[in-house]
Amino acid sequence: MIVATAMAVEGETYDVINHNTWIELSDDIPVFFERWFQAGPGHHFAIACGDHARRIGILAQMLDVECEKI
């Protein structure tokens, strides 16, 4: 599992089936994606409103799942 934090920001979204939003990353985009790909992401991801990184880390420990915060 990979955990990253970002801030949802205002921006034009598209009328598609899936939800979409603009985000502001804490790192430059190339730096973020280098770290993301080095962590070996899967095909799917989820976005949650609020800062849940700590809780997700605790849950991963309880489930004995590797969790990398980038």
Contacts in CASP RR format, 6 or more apart in sequence:
PFRMAT RR
TARGET T0000
AUTHOR 0000-0000-0000
METHOD contacts of the structure
MODEL  1
MIVATAMAVEGETYDVINHNTWIELSDDIPVFFERWFQAGPGHHFAIACG
DHARRIGILAQMLDVECEKI
1 56 0 8 1.000
1 60 0 8 1.000
1 65 0 8 1.000
1 66 0 8 1.000
1 67 0 8 1.000
1 68 0 8 1.000
2 36 0 8 1.000
2 39 0 8 1.000
2 40 0 8 1.000
2 41 0 8 1.000
2 67 0 8 1.000
2 68 0 8 1.000
2 69 0 8 1.000
2 70 0 8 1.000
3 53 0 8 1.000
3 56 0 8 1.000
3 57 0 8 1.000
3 67 0 8 1.000
3 68 0 8 1.000
3 69 0 8 1.000
3 70 0 8 1.000
4 25 0 8 1.000
4 32 0 8 1.000
4 36 0 8 1.000
4 69 0 8 1.000
4 70 0 8 1.000
5 26 0 8 1.000
5 51 0 8 1.000
5 53 0 8 1.000
6 23 0 8 1.000
6 24 0 8 1.000
6 25 0 8 1.000
6 26 0 8 1.000
7 23 0 8 1.000
7 24 0 8 1.000
8 21 0 8 1.000
8 22 0 8 1.000
8 23 0 8 1.000
8 24 0 8 1.000
8 49 0 8 1.000
9 22 0 8 1.000
9 23 0 8 1.000
9 24 0 8 1.000
10 22 0 8 1.000
11 22 0 8 1.000
13 20 0 8 1.000
13 21 0 8 1.000
13 22 0 8 1.000
14 20 0 8 1.000
19 47 0 8 1.000
21 47 0 8 1.000
23 47 0 8 1.000
25 32 0 8 1.000
26 32 0 8 1.000
27 35 0 8 1.000
32 70 0 8 1.000
35 70 0 8 1.000
36 70 0 8 1.000
39 68 0 8 1.000
39 70 0 8 1.000
53 69 0 8 1.000
56 67 0 8 1.000
57 67 0 8 1.000
57 69 0 8 1.000
60 66 0 8 1.000
60 67 0 8 1.000
61 67 0 8 1.000
END
